Amino acid sequence: MDFSRKQVHHDPLQLPATKASRHQQQWSFHDVPSDITVQVNGATFPLHKFPLVSRSGRIRRLVADHRDNVSRIELSSLPGGAESFELAARFCYGINFEVTAANVAQLCCVSEYLDMTEEYSRDNLGSRAEEYLDSVVCKNLEMCVEVLKQCENLLPLADELKIVSKCVDSIASKACVEQIASSFSRLEYSGSGRLHMSRQAKCEGDWWVEDLSVLRIDLFAQVITAMRCRGVRPESICASLINYAQKELTRKSCLWNPSSNHSKSDINPGSCVHEILVIETVVGLLPVEKLVVPINFLFGLLRSALMLNCTVACRLDLERRIGSQLDLATLDDLLIPSLRHASDTLFDVDTIHRILTGFAQRDDSEVDMEDESFFECESPHSPSQSALLKVAKLVDNYLAEIAPDANLKLSKFLAIAEALPEHVRINHDELYHAIDVYLKAHQSLPDADKKKVCKLIDFQKLSPEAGAHAAQNERLPLQSIVQVLYFEQLRLRNTLCSSYLDDEPKPLHQSWRINSGAFSAALSPRDNYASLRRENRELKLELARLRMRLNDLEKDHVCMKNNLEKSNSRKFMGSFAKKMVKLSFFGVSISRASSSPSRNSQSKEIDGAYT
């Protein structure tokens, strides 16, 4: 069976030439004048009773209910209006017309309304339309989409007749089959003879992504739900959702531009009911698989949801999804304009704080310090170390971007800076830059608040360039400048010590003290704990070696003391004195000093005393 995309062409139904005469045509029936007038939604049809009552049970009952000779019937709630009734009337008169995907839904509904079943006539309109729907439409995905589009104006009757469910199931089934067939076509043998799937930018079986975008949001949601149940790939479902959302929200193009700053007065949520419904429905249909939905699309939906004041559940769901892959975001993604109050901050800091909190909680919730075995492996649900470092740098850049805002309160600035754990920042240069920008933009900040914000900086983690800048920064409190100078002095001393000890092996504990600050900062509490345990074991081994060496030195000292006590004799001391006399002190020999009579006699006395 060929499931490839096909263009189906049908000849249009030939109607009267002018629109005015279309609904007022004098239907001829063996040159008999009309004896009944049917009015449908303002359109009048002069017809004949016999062809109508022979195929329509509803018209037969209406005529029978009037004992008098009825000449006028009004059908006010007929599905599809005058156009559908005209097709039914043509069928009653035996006028040939073609059943197509564009009118089969109307024919099914109007035949149900007029009760044109097999009970009143063989091969009636209802059976003809249903047969075409089952044998032709449901075997072609594109025709099913066209029928669903026609059903938008025929609800709820089209739903009751299961026209919608048949088309939805057919679309989901065909999309799944085409996707499987496309996957098989992508299989190829590698050089080693193994079968693998070739990489393609877009699957050939996903051509229906564009076709589904013409459906109304409620019918589109039913199709996507059915596809998910059938096993269509999440990537294909996500591509269809992205295409649909971008088309439906085209009029609100400003919602998708991260650099656009529009006031809330420009957009009235009451006039954007359709856009709100689209956003909330698309969010509910997003795949749950991780990294399937692009994060820029999630931020676009979140920006739209905030601007149009969508439900809290919708916004929280988007924030949770963004937090799960925040390391893939860019600075432009985070710059969401604030539209709640005219005097509020330029950017929506509260939303970003909730996202950061959710991201940080994913790491903290997985840490159990009481279970040592936990640190042997890393939980797949917690963010990786590289993700933490990326988010930390992203947050510092975000702080520097929002810091110049005069309306940004210190509490919100601190909340963003403290949202992530301390261990995720290896270097504090970006954080120091953000704080410096904030202090420059808020020069009237009290000294107590300046000290509070500067406590965020670990001056040991500043680079030499940033430390030099901080030491001369007049905006910093005096206490912070003193800390900078102190740590710069320690760094200089460590540098000098390391230069002297380059040729000598460093003890393990000395090397650890110099580097532990930066090394442990790059680790999460889980990894830091395991590293400290290893270093602790190594330090214990080094301490044991030092103790053994100390015992050996004490033994040598005792032996030397005993030898000195045993050899306390004149001969030993005399020979020791002679050796000392022969030595040269400060470059002056003893022979030169012997020229003095007093010193010569004195030396003889010393020699006589120890001989």
CORTATA-V871378 format. One record per residue. RES is the residue in three letters. OMEGA is omega as a letter, one per 20 degrees, with the letter a starting at -180 (NA if undefined). NEAR is the number of other ideal C-beta (glycine too) atoms within 8 Angstrom. Layout:
[[RES OMEGA NEAR] [RES OMEGA NEAR]]
This chain:
[[MET a 2] [ASP r 4] [PHE r 8] [SER a 4] [ARG a 6] [LYS r 7] [GLN a 5] [VAL a 8] [HIS r 4] [HIS r 8] [ASP a 5] [PRO r 4] [LEU a 8] [GLN r 4] [LEU r 5] [PRO a 6] [ALA a 3] [THR r 6] [LYS a 4] [ALA a 5] [SER a 9] [ARG a 10] [HIS r 9] [GLN a 10] [GLN r 9] [GLN a 6] [TRP a 11] [SER r 6] [PHE a 9] [HIS r 4] [ASP r 4] [VAL r 8] [PRO a 3] [SER r 10] [ASP r 7] [ILE r 14] [THR r 11] [VAL a 14] [GLN a 11] [VAL r 13] [ASN r 7] [GLY r 5] [ALA a 11] [THR a 8] [PHE r 16] [PRO a 10] [LEU r 12] [HIS a 11] [LYS a 10] [PHE a 7] [PRO a 12] [LEU a 15] [VAL r 10] [SER a 9] [ARG a 12] [SER r 14] [GLY a 11] [ARG r 9] [ILE r 13] [ARG r 11] [ARG r 8] [LEU r 10] [VAL a 12] [ALA a 6] [ASP r 5] [HIS r 8] [ARG r 2] [ASP r 4] [ASN a 4] [VAL a 9] [SER a 6] [ARG r 7] [ILE r 11] [GLU r 7] [LEU a 10] [SER a 6] [SER a 5] [LEU a 13] [PRO a 12] [GLY r 11] [GLY a 10] [ALA a 11] [GLU r 8] [SER a 14] [PHE r 16] [GLU r 12] [LEU r 14] [ALA r 15] [ALA r 13] [ARG r 9] [PHE r 13] [CYS a 11] [TYR r 9] [GLY r 6] [ILE a 6] [ASN r 4] [PHE a 9] [GLU r 7] [VAL a 9] [THR r 7] [ALA a 12] [ALA a 7] [ASN a 11] [VAL r 15] [ALA r 12] [GLN a 14] [LEU r 15] [CYS a 15] [CYS a 16] [VAL r 17] [SER r 15] [GLU a 10] [TYR a 12] [LEU r 13] [ASP r 10] [MET a 15] [THR a 10] [GLU r 9] [GLU a 4] [TYR a 12] [SER r 8] [ARG a 4] [ASP a 6] [ASN a 13] [LEU a 13] [GLY a 12] [SER r 10] [ARG a 12] [ALA a 13] [GLU r 9] [GLU r 8] [TYR r 11] [LEU a 14] [ASP a 9] [SER a 7] [VAL a 10] [VAL a 14] [CYS r 11] [LYS a 6] [ASN a 11] [LEU a 14] [GLU r 12] [MET r 11] [CYS r 15] [VAL r 15] [GLU r 10] [VAL r 15] [LEU r 15] [LYS r 10] [GLN a 14] [CYS a 15] [GLU a 10] [ASN a 6] [LEU r 13] [LEU j 9] [PRO a 5] [LEU r 11] [ALA r 14] [ASP r 11] [GLU r 6] [LEU r 9] [LYS r 7] [ILE a 15] [VAL a 13] [SER r 8] [LYS a 11] [CYS r 15] [VAL r 14] [ASP r 9] [SER r 13] [ILE a 17] [ALA a 14] [SER a 9] [LYS r 12] [ALA r 15] [CYS a 12] [VAL r 9] [GLU r 12] [GLN r 14] [ILE r 8] [ALA r 10] [SER r 11] [SER r 11] [PHE a 7] [SER a 7] [ARG r 10] [LEU r 9] [GLU a 8] [TYR r 6] [SER a 8] [GLY r 3] [SER r 4] [GLY r 5] [ARG a 6] [LEU r 6] [HIS a 8] [MET r 7] [SER a 7] [ARG r 3] [GLN a 7] [ALA a 2] [LYS a 5] [CYS a 11] [GLU a 8] [GLY a 11] [ASP r 11] [TRP a 8] [TRP a 13] [VAL a 11] [GLU a 7] [ASP a 10] [LEU a 15] [SER r 12] [VAL a 6] [LEU r 12] [ARG a 7] [ILE a 11] [ASP r 7] [LEU r 13] [PHE r 13] [ALA r 11] [GLN r 10] [VAL a 14] [ILE r 13] [THR r 9] [ALA r 12] [MET r 14] [ARG r 10] [CYS a 7] [ARG r 10] [GLY r 5] [VAL a 11] [ARG r 7] [PRO r 8] [GLU r 7] [SER r 15] [ILE r 14] [CYS r 13] [ALA r 10] [SER r 14] [LEU r 12] [ILE a 10] [ASN a 12] [TYR a 13] [ALA a 13] [GLN r 9] [LYS a 8] [GLU a 11] [LEU a 14] [THR a 7] [ARG r 5] [LYS a 13] [SER r 8] [CYS a 7] [LEU a 11] [TRP a 10] [ASN a 7] [PRO a 9] [SER a 6] [SER r 7] [ASN a 6] [HIS r 10] [SER a 7] [LYS a 8] [SER r 4] [ASP a 5] [ILE r 10] [ASN a 5] [PRO r 8] [GLY r 5] [SER a 5] [CYS a 11] [VAL a 7] [HIS a 8] [GLU r 13] [ILE r 12] [LEU r 9] [VAL a 13] [ILE a 16] [GLU r 12] [THR r 12] [VAL r 12] [VAL r 12] [GLY a 9] [LEU a 10] [LEU r 10] [PRO a 9] [VAL a 3] [GLU a 6] [LYS r 5] [LEU r 6] [VAL a 8] [VAL r 10] [PRO a 7] [ILE r 12] [ASN r 8] [PHE r 10] [LEU r 12] [PHE r 13] [GLY r 10] [LEU a 13] [LEU r 14] [ARG r 13] [SER a 15] [ALA r 14] [LEU a 13] [MET a 12] [LEU r 14] [ASN r 6] [CYS a 11] [THR r 6] [VAL r 5] [ALA r 6] [CYS a 13] [ARG r 13] [LEU r 9] [ASP r 10] [LEU r 13] [GLU r 13] [ARG r 9] [ARG r 11] [ILE r 14] [GLY a 12] [SER r 9] [GLN a 11] [LEU a 14] [ASP r 11] [LEU a 6] [ALA r 11] [THR a 7] [LEU r 9] [ASP r 7] [ASP a 10] [LEU a 10] [LEU r 11] [ILE a 13] [PRO r 11] [SER a 11] [LEU a 9] [ARG a 6] [HIS a 5] [ALA a 4] [SER a 4] [ASP a 7] [THR r 11] [LEU a 8] [PHE a 12] [ASP a 12] [VAL a 13] [ASP r 7] [THR r 12] [ILE r 13] [HIS r 12] [ARG r 10] [ILE r 12] [LEU r 15] [THR r 9] [GLY r 11] [PHE a 14] [ALA r 11] [GLN r 8] [ARG r 13] [ASP a 13] [ASP a 8] [SER a 7] [GLU a 10] [VAL r 11] [ASP a 6] [MET a 6] [GLU a 3] [ASP a 6] [GLU a 4] [SER a 5] [PHE a 9] [PHE r 9] [GLU r 5] [CYS a 5] [GLU a 6] [SER r 6] [PRO a 4] [HIS a 5] [SER a 11] [PRO r 9] [SER a 7] [GLN r 9] [SER r 7] [ALA r 10] [LEU a 15] [LEU r 11] [LYS a 9] [VAL r 15] [ALA r 11] [LYS r 9] [LEU a 14] [VAL r 13] [ASP r 13] [ASN r 11] [TYR r 13] [LEU r 15] [ALA a 11] [GLU a 9] [ILE a 14] [ALA a 13] [PRO a 7] [ASP a 10] [ALA a 6] [ASN a 8] [LEU a 11] [LYS a 6] [LEU a 10] [SER r 6] [LYS r 12] [PHE r 14] [LEU a 11] [ALA r 10] [ILE a 15] [ALA a 11] [GLU a 7] [ALA r 10] [LEU r 12] [PRO a 10] [GLU a 6] [HIS a 11] [VAL a 10] [ARG r 13] [ILE a 7] [ASN a 8] [HIS a 12] [ASP a 10] [GLU r 11] [LEU r 13] [TYR r 12] [HIS r 11] [ALA r 14] [ILE r 14] [ASP r 11] [VAL r 11] [TYR r 14] [LEU r 13] [LYS a 8] [ALA a 10] [HIS a 9] [GLN r 7] [SER a 3] [LEU r 9] [PRO a 5] [ASP r 6] [ALA r 6] [ASP r 9] [LYS r 13] [LYS a 11] [LYS a 9] [VAL r 14] [CYS r 12] [LYS r 6] [LEU a 9] [ILE r 11] [ASP a 9] [PHE r 12] [GLN a 6] [LYS r 11] [LEU r 16] [SER r 7] [PRO r 8] [GLU r 7] [ALA r 12] [GLY r 14] [ALA r 9] [HIS a 8] [ALA a 14] [ALA r 10] [GLN a 6] [ASN a 9] [GLU a 4] [ARG r 8] [LEU r 13] [PRO a 9] [LEU r 6] [GLN r 8] [SER r 13] [ILE r 12] [VAL r 8] [GLN r 9] [VAL a 14] [LEU r 9] [TYR a 8] [PHE r 12] [GLU r 12] [GLN r 8] [LEU r 8] [ARG r 10] [LEU r 8] [ARG r 8] [ASN r 9] [THR r 8] [LEU r 8] [CYS a 8] [SER r 9] [SER r 7] [TYR a 6] [LEU a 8] [ASP a 6] [ASP a 3] [GLU r 5] [PRO a 3] [LYS r 7] [PRO a 7] [LEU a 10] [HIS r 8] [GLN r 8] [SER r 9] [TRP a 10] [ARG a 7] [ILE a 8] [ASN a 8] [SER a 9] [GLY a 8] [ALA a 9] [PHE a 9] [SER r 11] [ALA a 12] [ALA a 9] [LEU r 11] [SER r 12] [PRO r 10] [ARG a 11] [ASP r 10] [ASN r 11] [TYR r 10] [ALA r 10] [SER r 11] [LEU r 9] [ARG r 8] [ARG r 8] [GLU r 11] [ASN r 8] [ARG r 8] [GLU r 9] [LEU r 11] [LYS r 8] [LEU r 8] [GLU r 11] [LEU r 8] [ALA r 8] [ARG r 8] [LEU r 8] [ARG r 8] [MET r 8] [ARG r 8] [LEU r 8] [ASN r 8] [ASP r 8] [LEU r 8] [GLU r 8] [LYS r 8] [ASP r 8] [HIS r 8] [VAL r 8] [CYS r 8] [MET r 8] [LYS r 8] [ASN r 8] [ASN r 8] [LEU r 8] [GLU a 7] [LYS a 6] [SER r 7] [ASN a 7] [SER a 6] [ARG a 7] [LYS r 6] [PHE a 9] [MET r 10] [GLY r 10] [SER r 8] [PHE a 8] [ALA r 11] [LYS r 9] [LYS r 8] [MET a 7] [VAL a 8] [LYS a 6] [LEU r 7] [SER a 7] [PHE r 5] [PHE r 4] [GLY r 4] [VAL a 7] [SER a 6] [ILE r 9] [SER r 5] [ARG a 7] [ALA a 9] [SER r 9] [SER r 5] [SER a 7] [PRO a 5] [SER a 6] [ARG r 9] [ASN r 10] [SER r 8] [GLN r 8] [SER r 10] [LYS r 8] [GLU r 8] [ILE a 9] [ASP r 10] [GLY a 7] [ALA a 6] [TYR r 9] [THR NA 6]]
